[in-house]
Structures are given as C-alpha cells and as structure tokens.
Amino acid sequence: NNNNNNTNTASTTTSTTITTFSSIDLWSIGVTLAELYGGRVLFPGRSNNDMLHQMMERMGPFSTKMIRQHLVAVQKTAIPSHFEPNGTQYNFLQRTDTILASNGKAIVKPILVLPPRNHTNHNNNHNNHNHNNFSSSSSPYPRKPLQRWIYQAKSSNDSKRQVKHFSDLLHKILALDPAKRIHVSRALTHELFATKPLPTTTTTTT
C-alpha cells in the first residue's frame, strides 16, 4: 500500500510539473511566433516592472485573483509591490524613468487595471495618493490589444481566416494566468491547424 501511495504521489507530482513546464514552454513558443509574424519584440520591457506593464499593454490586465496573490506574496518579502488596492479595483504602480531631484526616487504612476464599465471620472480613483512620488494616469489597459497588433502585421497575401485563427491561438497560448493557458494537446487541434494552407502561386518570367 505504501508503494502504491508513493507511486500515486510521484505520478501526481510529475503530472503537475509537466503541466507547469508545458505552460511555460507554450508561452515561449507563443512569444516567438508572435515576434516572427510581427517582426518586432512583443514585450520590450527594461525591468520586471516595465515587463508587467508591457504584458498588460499587449494581453490586457491581470486578473483580480493574480493581483491578490501578488499582494499576499510581496508581504512576505522585501520586494516592492507592483500593484495596490484602489477601492474595489487595483492600480498598477508603473515606475517611470523620471527621477525627482528632491529625493532621487523614480516617479510612480498608478494606472487603473480593472475599471468598472460605467467608469467616467478616472481622476477620482487617484485622490488617495498624496505621496510626492505619485502622478495620476487615467488610461486603463485595453482588453485585446494583441489582436490589433497581429492584424497590423498582416500582409495582403495572408488569409484573413488564417490570421484570425492565428490571433485566437496566440491569445490562448499567451493567457497571463497559467491556469487558463491552453493545453498542448488542445493547441495542436486548434482551428489554425485544421484549415488547409492557401495554394502557392508561382510566377515565372520568360
């Protein structure tokens, strides 16, 4: 019985590890495919903070669940938080390149991550910031910016249907929440791979 329990435990651990690394590998593949198609770096972040900002600009905001997990985790370390509560929503604390001469610290710009649908006055969300290192921003992160990024890279020779499928697959591969990222087996059966490639036209000159 002990051997069976050990085997089951090892099997579960291995399965979890494989799933975790599959999500990481899929993310890397998705970024590579997007950059090859778009011809430029997908997340050109210069720091951890800037990388999070770039990810949300391309993939939309992090979920409330992930932000809460981040806030709990940073309480146990000396690492500064990248987010903060703002009423029932959250702000991303973007660290800018502007340095204040008064204290030598970078200006932190709070950006509303998950604004309500009927949100109209963004400035009211930042009234709780009275620190000299804060400046307000009213631009929430878009929901599906990667789709626009892919469509902008589309050439006249690309099938609209294939580009649509490609964009859909990338969104599922690059989901910011690893738990919501598409599994390898499902990715391989995506509509993108079920559509036959367009015929190649060869032009010859005499």
ABEGO torsion letter per residue (X at the ends): XAAAAAAAAAAAAAAAAAAAAAAAAAAAAAAAAAAAAAGBBABBBABAAAAAAAAAAAAEBBBAAAAAAAAAAAAABABBBABBBBEABBBBBBBBABBBAAAGBBBBBBBBABBBAABABAAAAAAABABAABBBBABBBBABAAAAAAAAABBAABBAAAAAAAAAAAAAAABABAAABBBAAAAAABAAAABBBBBBBBBBBX
